[in-house]
Amino acid sequence: MSTYYVTTQVLENYSEDPKTPYWKYKFGRDFIVTINGREQDAIAAVMDIMSKEDKDSIANGYIVGVMFKEYVSHVEEVSPDFKTDFEIDQEEEGVVRHPATRVNTIEGVSIVLKAF
């Protein structure tokens, strides 16, 4: 099993006219992916999660990809007990309110873990 730290970047469209988009960098997310596979498999697991979120948003009436876009911006192999700098900073303040999303894959299916 390998563990990868995968980060995403979100772009937000500030234009009201879809013909002339004005994209700005916004927030991103951190994923810690434990997988029996390669870096590419960890990226694919995160993209599967984002794709499911897009489908859920579309089902709820949102127009996906017009105002926001999210993509994988960084990936690196890390130790299984890896914590992000943001998690470490929060620990120093006493409580981790915004942990990275931990993901395990079982037989190619991504399972998002809730616990930190």
N, C-alpha and C positions, 0 to 999 in steps of 0.2 A: 504494500500500500504506500502511496505517496500523498503528500499534502502540499497544496498550492494556495498561495495568496493571490486572489484575483480581484482587481479593482475595476470599477466602471466609472464612466464619465457621462453626465447628462448634459444635453444641449437644450436650451429653451428658446423658442421662437418668439421674439418680441414684436413681430409685425402682425398687423391685423389683416394684411393683404397676402393671401397664399401665393400670389404670383411674385412677390418680392419679400422672401423671408429674411429675417434679421436674427441670426442665431448667436446666442451667448452661452458660454460655459457656465454651468451651475454646479450643483452638488454631484456626488457619486456615491457608490456603495462599496463596502468591503465584503468579500466572501472568502471563507477558508474552506477549501474543498479537499476532502479525503477520498481518494479514488484509486482503484487498481488500474492505473493507466498512465498516460503521458500528459504533458502540459496541454496538448490540444484537446484531450478528453475533459480536462478540468474546465477549459474555456467553453466547450460544448455543453457541459452540465449547467454552467451559469447562463448560457444563452437559452437553454431549455426552460430555465426558471423565468427568464425575462419574457420568453415567448408565451408561456402560460399566463403570466400577468397581463400581457397584451390581449390575449384572447378573453380573459375575464373582464378587462376594461371595455373591450368592444361589445361584449354581451351586456354590459351595463350602460351602453349608449355613448361611450367616449370615442372620439376620433383619434385613433392612435397614430403617432408619427407626424402629426401636423404641428402641434405645439411643443412636444417634447420628443427627444430621441435619446436612447441610452445605448452605449456600446462598451465593450471590454477595452480598457486602456492600458492595463499592466498585468503581468502574471509572473510569479516566481515560485520556485520550489522552496518550502520552508519546513521547519521541524514540526512534528505532530502537536506540540504544545505551544505553537506560535501564537502570540498576541500582537495586535496592531499597536502602533504608537498611540492611537486615540484610546484604545482600551487600557493601555498602561497609564496614560494620563488620567483617565477616569478612576482607575483603581487607587491612584495616589490621592484623589479627592474623596475616596471612601466608598463609592458605588459606581458600577458600570451600568449606565442607563441605555447606552447605545452600542451593544456589542456587534461585532461582525457577524454576518449570517454564516453559520456552520452548515456544511452540506456533506453528506456521505452518499456514495453511490452504491447501490446493491443491484447487481446484474444489469448495469447500465441505466438504472432508474435513479434519478436524483431525489434524495430525501432531505428536506430542510429540517435541521435540528433546532428546536426552540431554546434549549438550555445553553447557557454560556459556560 
